[in-house]
Amino acid sequence: MEETIRLWCGQGFPPGVNVDDYFGLEIRQPYRGSLEIDFGPIPSFVERTLESSEKYVTRVNRFGYTERRSKELPMRSYGYTAFPIKHRGGLGSDGMQVRPSRYPETSQVLG
């Protein structure tokens, strides 16, 4: 970002001016160049370990997927073995109804 602003200043952008203010941007991002968007289910599933051995761990992640991971290389997933949606009706194994909306019902937010 600094390199871009230096380039802009060489092209006439006023030095020392806040880019957001100059261009009238309203979004202030805590991390430069990134905006965290959660595409997961609302509410998220409770993460839990189902089985653990010397080399692997089988767990349910926040998306409700059952996955097997290496303990030696935790970022390596060996695939998903089960999913929360078991049929086209949209009910998960825990009875959670999948809604088309990304946001919970008002009663869930306030209650």
Secondary structure, 3 states (H helix, E strand, C coil): CHHHHHHHHHCCCCCCCCHHHHHCCCCCCCCCCCCCCCCCCCCCCCCEEEEECCCEEEEECCCCCEEEEECCCCCCEEEEEECCECCCCCEECCCCECCCCCCCCHHHHHC
